[in-house]
């Protein structure tokens, strides 16, 4: 089964997979290996297209977007 989840708000239509891809690309640019993560919590604010995340590695290092959210 293939699932596609869209977030629709006002005139915006964003695919959840694109949000996930944006976060993973940011983590990779910071040299964080995706398979080293224990948890990845992602938050999306559709009103302004902001993406926030908190990633925790298996050895308890924490990565987030600091004060600058990602945008989609």
C-alpha positions as CSV (number, residue, x, y, z in Angstrom):
1,X,0.0,0.0,0.0
2,X,1.3,3.4,-0.9
3,X,0.1,6.4,1.3
4,X,0.3,10.1,0.5
5,X,-0.5,12.6,3.2
6,X,-1.1,16.3,2.3
7,X,-1.4,19.2,4.6
8,X,-3.8,21.8,3.3
9,X,-4.1,25.3,4.8
10,X,-5.5,28.4,3.2
11,X,-3.8,28.4,-0.3
12,X,-1.0,26.0,0.6
13,X,-0.8,22.3,-0.2
14,X,2.2,20.5,1.2
15,X,3.1,16.8,1.0
16,X,4.2,15.4,4.3
17,X,7.0,13.4,2.5
18,X,8.4,16.7,1.3
19,X,8.6,18.0,4.9
20,X,10.4,14.8,5.9
21,X,12.8,15.1,3.0
22,X,13.6,18.7,3.9
23,X,14.4,17.7,7.5
24,X,16.6,14.7,6.5
25,X,18.5,16.9,3.9
26,X,19.2,19.4,6.7
27,X,20.4,16.7,9.0
28,X,22.6,15.2,6.3
29,X,24.1,18.7,5.6
30,X,25.1,18.7,9.3
31,X,26.7,15.3,8.8
32,X,24.2,13.5,10.9
33,X,23.6,10.0,9.6
34,X,19.9,9.1,9.5
35,X,20.5,5.6,10.7
36,X,22.2,7.0,13.8
37,X,18.9,8.6,15.0
38,X,16.9,7.1,17.8
39,X,14.1,9.8,17.6
40,X,13.1,12.4,15.1
41,X,10.2,14.8,16.0
42,X,9.0,17.1,13.3
43,X,6.7,20.1,13.7
44,X,5.2,21.9,10.8
45,X,3.4,25.3,11.0
46,X,1.3,25.6,7.8
47,X,0.5,29.3,8.3
48,X,4.0,30.3,7.5
49,X,5.6,27.1,6.1
50,X,8.0,26.7,9.0
51,X,9.5,23.3,9.9
52,X,11.0,22.6,13.3
53,X,12.6,19.4,14.4
54,X,14.4,17.7,17.3
55,X,16.6,14.8,16.4
56,X,18.2,12.6,19.1
57,X,20.9,10.1,18.1
58,X,21.3,6.7,19.7
59,X,24.2,8.1,21.8
60,X,21.9,11.0,23.0
61,X,23.2,13.9,20.9
62,X,20.5,16.3,20.2
63,X,20.1,18.3,16.9
64,X,17.5,20.9,16.2
65,X,16.9,24.0,13.9
66,X,18.1,26.4,16.6
67,X,16.4,29.7,16.1
68,X,16.1,29.4,12.3
69,X,13.3,27.1,11.1
70,X,13.4,25.4,7.8
71,X,10.9,26.4,5.2
72,X,9.0,24.6,2.5
